[in-house]
Amino acid sequence: MKLTRPFVMVERDVLFDSELTYLEKLVYCILCAFSDNDTRTCYPSYNTIAEKVGCSKKTVIQCVSSLCEKGWIQKKQQRTKNGGHKSNIYFLSKKSENISSPNSQIKNEYTSTTSSENSKSKKQVEYDYKLEEIKEQIDYEYFVENMPDNIYMVDFICRCIPELYNKSSSEDKKLLKEVSSLDILGFLQHIACRNYSDKKNLKAYLKTMFMEYLQTEKLLISTAVYPKI
């Protein structure tokens, strides 16, 4: 996504909105810089926005959520053909914009999700940020490119990590913090070709298995006897 225009137009109402923080206004300005003039849509990643604003990705996620809540933008999550995550697509709008305008019709085509998705709680924003961190930590794109058939399971594991973290001991939290792509690969091999038809709560069972797998791997490493050289 290249920026080709030498200038960008930003609604005065956004700049003068006393409910917006200066960072929220900056994030909005960056989205304006990337947006298409006709459709008012753009899709820069959180990392790109953070780089242009000069803040952390977590701050950008919070600002985007706030801008959605206050009605200045709409956000739609995108996925690849294999189910992997892509950058969100954003729709810039005026609060007073006529819902029947052509731009609104374009937005409605992409924003069929409910308003509750945009009005995320602080807890949900923190969860989303943690999920993004986990995916970077395990090199999620590697699984998207090389193991597309298993991406649904990789997504499941990524979602399980913050859930397990909140209920774990300090030792287990340390294990979860250090999860790598090798741990994900090892666990996928560990559960391959198993029959789970008798499990009533498969999600809870797999979460327990994943935690036990990490604990076992740590034990094997700590008790390994290395040959003397």
C-alpha positions in Angstrom: 0.0 0.0 0.0 1.9 3.0 -1.2 1.3 6.7 -0.4 1.3 8.6 -3.7 -0.5 11.9 -2.8 1.6 14.8 -1.6 -1.1 15.9 0.8 -4.1 14.5 2.7 -7.5 15.9 3.6 -8.9 15.4 7.1 -12.4 16.3 8.3 -12.3 19.4 10.5 -14.9 17.8 12.8 -12.4 15.1 13.6 -9.6 17.5 14.5 -12.0 19.6 16.6 -13.7 16.7 18.3 -12.9 17.2 22.0 -13.7 13.5 22.8 -10.8 12.3 20.7 -7.2 12.2 22.1 -4.3 13.5 20.1 -3.2 10.0 19.3 -6.7 9.0 18.1 -6.6 12.0 15.8 -3.1 11.1 14.5 -4.3 7.5 13.8 -7.3 8.9 11.9 -5.0 11.2 9.9 -2.8 8.2 8.9 -5.8 6.2 7.8 -6.9 9.2 5.7 -3.4 9.3 4.1 -3.8 5.6 3.1 -7.5 5.8 2.1 -8.9 5.8 -1.4 -10.6 9.1 -2.3 -13.7 7.5 -3.7 -14.5 4.7 -1.3 -12.8 6.1 1.8 -11.3 2.7 2.5 -7.8 1.6 3.4 -6.1 -1.5 4.9 -2.7 -0.6 6.5 -1.6 -3.1 9.2 -1.4 -2.2 12.9 2.4 -2.2 12.6 2.4 0.2 9.7 0.1 2.6 11.5 2.2 2.4 14.6 5.3 3.2 12.6 3.8 6.2 11.0 2.3 7.6 14.2 5.4 6.9 16.3 3.7 4.8 19.0 3.2 1.2 20.0 1.0 -1.3 18.2 -1.0 -1.7 21.4 -1.8 2.0 21.4 -2.9 1.8 17.8 -5.3 -1.1 18.6 -6.8 1.0 21.4 -7.1 4.1 19.2 -8.8 2.1 16.4 -11.3 0.6 18.9 -12.1 4.1 20.3 -12.5 5.6 16.8 -15.0 2.8 16.0 -16.9 3.3 19.2 -17.1 7.1 18.6 -18.4 6.5 15.0 -15.5 8.0 13.0 -14.4 4.7 11.4 -15.7 1.2 10.7 -13.5 -1.9 10.8 -13.8 -5.2 9.0 -11.5 -8.1 9.7 -10.1 -9.9 6.6 -8.9 -13.4 6.1 -6.8 -15.2 3.5 -8.3 -18.1 1.4 -6.6 -20.5 3.9 -8.2 -18.8 6.9 -5.2 -16.8 7.9 -5.4 -13.2 9.2 -4.9 -10.2 6.9 -4.8 -6.5 7.7 -8.2 -5.0 8.7 -10.0 -2.9 6.1 -11.1 0.5 7.4 -14.0 2.7 6.3 -13.7 6.4 7.2 -17.0 8.2 7.7 -18.6 11.4 8.9 -21.0 11.0 11.8 -23.6 12.8 9.9 -23.1 10.9 6.6 -26.3 9.9 4.9 -26.8 6.1 5.2 -28.1 5.9 1.7 -25.1 7.5 0.0 -22.9 5.4 -2.4 -20.0 5.4 0.0 -22.3 4.0 2.7 -23.5 1.3 0.4 -19.9 0.2 -0.3 -19.2 0.2 3.5 -22.3 -1.9 4.2 -21.1 -4.5 1.8 -18.0 -5.1 3.9 -19.3 -4.2 7.3 -22.1 -6.8 7.8 -20.8 -7.5 11.3 -22.7 -6.1 14.3 -21.8 -2.9 16.0 -20.8 -4.9 19.1 -17.7 -6.0 17.2 -16.6 -2.4 16.8 -17.6 -1.5 20.4 -15.0 -3.7 22.1 -14.4 -3.5 25.7 -11.0 -2.7 27.1 -10.6 -6.4 28.0 -11.3 -7.4 24.4 -8.8 -4.9 23.1 -6.1 -6.3 25.4 -7.0 -9.8 24.3 -6.7 -8.8 20.6 -3.3 -7.2 21.3 -2.1 -10.3 23.1 -3.3 -12.5 20.2 -1.3 -10.4 17.7 1.8 -10.7 19.9 1.4 -14.4 20.1 1.1 -14.7 16.3 4.3 -12.7 15.8 6.1 -14.7 18.5 5.3 -18.1 16.7 5.8 -16.7 13.2 2.2 -17.3 12.2 2.9 -16.5 8.6 5.1 -19.5 8.3 2.1 -21.8 9.1 -0.2 -19.8 6.7 2.3 -20.4 3.9 3.6 -23.9 4.7 0.8 -25.6 6.6 -2.5 -24.2 5.4 -4.4 -27.4 6.2 -3.4 -27.0 9.9 -4.1 -23.2 10.2 -7.4 -23.8 12.0 -5.5 -25.7 14.7 -2.8 -23.0 14.9 -5.5 -20.4 15.3 -7.1 -22.5 18.1 -3.7 -22.8 19.9 -3.1 -19.1 19.6 -6.5 -18.3 21.2 -5.9 -20.9 23.9 -2.6 -19.3 25.1 -4.1 -16.1 26.6 -7.0 -18.1 28.1 -4.5 -20.6 29.7 -2.3 -17.7 30.9 -5.0 -16.2 33.0 -5.5 -19.4 34.9 -1.9 -20.7 35.2 0.7 -20.7 37.9 3.8 -18.5 37.6 5.8 -21.4 36.2 3.2 -22.2 33.6 2.9 -18.6 32.6 6.6 -18.5 31.9 6.2 -21.5 29.6 3.3 -19.9 27.8 5.2 -16.7 27.4 8.0 -18.6 25.7 5.9 -20.6 23.2 7.7 -20.8 19.8 6.9 -22.1 16.4 8.8 -25.3 17.4 6.4 -25.9 20.3 3.4 -25.5 17.9 5.0 -27.9 15.4 5.7 -30.4 18.1 2.2 -30.2 19.5 0.6 -30.7 16.1 2.7 -33.8 15.6 1.8 -34.9 19.2 -1.9 -34.8 18.5 -1.8 -36.0 14.8 -3.9 -39.1 13.9 -5.6 -39.2 17.3 -9.3 -40.0 17.7 -11.3 -37.5 19.8 -14.8 -38.7 19.1 -15.3 -39.7 22.7 -14.4 -36.2 24.1 -17.5 -34.2 25.2 -15.5 -30.9 25.5 -12.8 -31.1 22.9 -11.7 -27.5 23.4 -11.1 -28.0 27.1 -9.4 -31.3 26.5 -7.0 -29.9 23.8 -6.2 -26.9 26.1 -5.2 -29.3 28.9 -3.1 -31.4 26.4 -1.3 -28.3 25.2 -0.4 -27.2 28.7 0.7 -30.8 29.6 2.8 -31.0 26.4 4.7 -27.8 27.3 5.3 -29.0 30.8 6.6 -32.4 29.6 8.9 -30.8 27.1 10.3 -28.6 29.8 10.8 -31.6 32.1 12.6 -33.5 29.3 15.0 -30.6 28.6 15.7 -30.0 32.3 16.5 -33.7 33.0 18.3 -34.4 29.8 21.8 -35.9 30.2 24.2 -34.5 27.6 27.4 -36.4 26.6 30.7 -35.1 27.9 33.0 -33.8 25.2 
